[in-house]
Amino acid sequence: MSAFDIISTLNIIINLGLDIKVRFESFNQAAEEINLLNTKLRLLCKLFEDRGYDDIITTHLPEIAMIVDIVQSIAQSYTKCAKALGVEIPATNTAAPKPEARGKKYVKRLWAFYKIPDILDEIKRKAEHLEKVYGAVSIMVLYDIRTQQRRSSESAITESTPIAKNPTIHEHLLEVGVSTEFANIDLMVGNLMKECKLLRQRLQEVTLCPDTLAVEDYQEQHPEGASFWRDRFQKDELCASALRYETLYVSWARFVHEIETSFVLKKVPTGIFDPRDIDLVREQGSRYRIDQNGMRCLSTIRPLWLPALRSALDPLHKGYVKPQNFFNVLHDSSLSDTLRRITLESAGYGILVECERAPGDLPLPAAIETPSDHVGWISAQIVAVPTSDELGIVTERDATGSSSELLFTYFKDTIQDVHVYVRYLETGQIERKSLSKQVRPIGGISIGAPLSIRRELESGGHAWSCDLHITEFKACYGGQYIITTGVGSSAIEFSTRPLKNSFDKMLRDDDNSSFSTALEFDYNLLGPSKVFTDPPKIGEKVQIEYDGFWYDSRVTAVDGDEIEYIDWDGPNNTTQALDDSQRDENDSGSLFFPKEQLIKLGKGSRRLWRPWRRNLRRCDIRPYRCFHIGDFIEAPVMYPDFRFHYHTTDTSHLYLPARIVDVQGDKYVIRFSPALSAHEWWPGRMPKGQRIELVPGLGIRVENPFDFDRVTVDMDWVRPFSAGPRPVLGVQSIKPSEWSLFQGVRLGNLEDLLDRSLWRKNHDPKRTGGQRDQSQFVHEE
């Protein structure tokens, strides 16, 4: 094969490569690699076009034949690639496209996406082989040129001087004093040296040395955390993919990757179904058991730890982790314990909730059992961490080992339910509940609910605050709820007291208890009745407003639109107003006080119970806790559990909807739905006053307080009616999630001065057209 044949072959390949490059640009794939190969082929073509060294080329024909074979092989690969891309191949006749072929254009394009990567790999492999062979041949040709120059005469050297001064010699060759007096080779070597210098400059720019001083201060206090940070993120040099800020910080993606690949959570409470005979289940107390030695792979339970960890380490979502934030999260614990604590807290482990009883609960004794006997909402505590399956997460093992139908179901069912394991506080049984259908906060707590906080007075009494509305709350381990009312300067944060009569140390792991710095207050949720629609009764417990606080009071007289009242806890609270009208005027209990003085002491102050009748807008008297006749509420009921143990109304945690039908002093007469009498266990099926044995065999009996569907309960036992489940895990707020992190001026504004410098090149920020200069005191995120 002559040099002309080689040149013509190279020209065909180059032209075909240009067409392929254009087509690859439309696919947005591999255009740069094809362009680089075309450039190398052009340089090879120029080498054969220079006819001044035909004798040297003839000497190395065997080696050049190898180059020709590789070039022809590349041409074949180009032909395959051209066919895949639909490029017309030179010297071939292509018929006009048929109408039916046009309909297959989309299919061919998909086939091209599938086939092109393999063809590209083949072309790259052959190009690398061509580069190696061509480099070896170039060295031999250069050596022969040098030998020929030494054997030439002085005149020949003089004649070759213009070639040495040819402007085609690359400037980088002149810098290093390299000259082959072969223009094409000089151009190739010059480009190669230029690229090497550029790569060296880039390597110096991206090779970073981490700042190790930030971790030395934490070595003694957090040895495990410091070792993890140093081994993973502070090696001698950072990799080329590291960003500028990683000299001080660590990118969030790399941090998460190292966490997931370095730790496995152990001793994670896990709920396990234990199928046994129902009699044995009743004896043991539950059909589920808790395995305290469960294990979790972090990558399969990301919802339980990743959002919480991100909120603690990178709350503003800047994309990197600071060492000081990392060690502040550790506090005085190890990294593994911190991850476990975050996971347990996110899963709600140890918090108190209310669960809706369902037919799937542990059945009642056969004597009173029916399929729908489990009704109402009951207090419970979350005692296990969900598995990946209970979180609705499909792992890689599940996906690869499932059938096509099941795999299609995984992709289709993107909104799955989450189940948690709870233990009822009164009965101790463990049940599996749906988080979205059967769980809600305890005690009627919800966003926007009105409440009053109890204030202790110096005199020994108490008063209730003005009406407050819940704007945020969080359930904590052990039963407390951190509640925030109001916003801004008027916001109040306090902690509730745990429920009484609950299990002591229900959970083995008491080390996870989190203590809040918020003050503990007693509170009462308020109802919908802000005013009286009917006159209050004598002796009824009401609330009177004075100087911004509400005081518990007793009605002593009703006179038209006005009432007279006394302090509920005052010296006369033992006097029953209902009996005053029936007492004998000459009763010896008068203790020699004059009749006028007794009347004055009994009546006390006066207020308008319906001020609108006198065109007054301000109402300073209301029903106790804003509950009155006709209001829907939830009230505790007396019920038996699966062991036939009865729980009385004053200690019961089972609540059912009811309606207030009457008020008697500090008690409500309420009426439940008559449909509840269909249940075998309903106490209203038994006569009122009948003695009921609380625990079989112990002989402790109480009177049945129910009169069919009516019962009298204490005013403090009821709460507002609430229908259905509500979210309870994590922080529940009336504001959008995490918006408060970006509000106001914070200490982080000072740290932004350092953060901005990490993104500046050469530490000399230059503003381009239209960009305003940011002040260092302006906080922008």
Beta strands, then each sheet from edge to edge (+ up, - down):
strand 1: 250-251
strand 2: 264-273
strand 3: 288-297
strand 4: 320-321
strand 5: 352-356
strand 6: 377-382
strand 7: 419-424
strand 8: 430-434
strand 9: 439-441
strand 10: 450-456
strand 11: 462-464
strand 12: 468-475
strand 13: 481-485
strand 14: 492-495
strand 15: 519-520
strand 16: 523-525
strand 17: 541-546
strand 18: 549-559
strand 19: 562-567
strand 20: 605-608
strand 21: 621-623
strand 22: 632-636
strand 23: 639-640
strand 24: 646-647
strand 25: 654-664
strand 26: 667-672
strand 27: 691-693
strand 28: 701-703
strand 29: 710-714
strand 30: 719-720
strand 31: 731-733
sheet 1: 1+ 4-
sheet 2: 2+ 3-
sheet 3: 8+ 7- 6+ 5- 9+
sheet 4: 8+ 7- 6+ 25- 22+ 30-
sheet 5: 8+ 7- 6+ 25- 26+ 29-
sheet 6: 11+ 10- 12+ 13- 14+ 15+
sheet 7: 11+ 10- 16+
sheet 8: 11+ 10- 12+ 31-
sheet 9: 20+ 19- 18+ 17- 21+
sheet 10: 23+ 24-
sheet 11: 27+ 28-
end
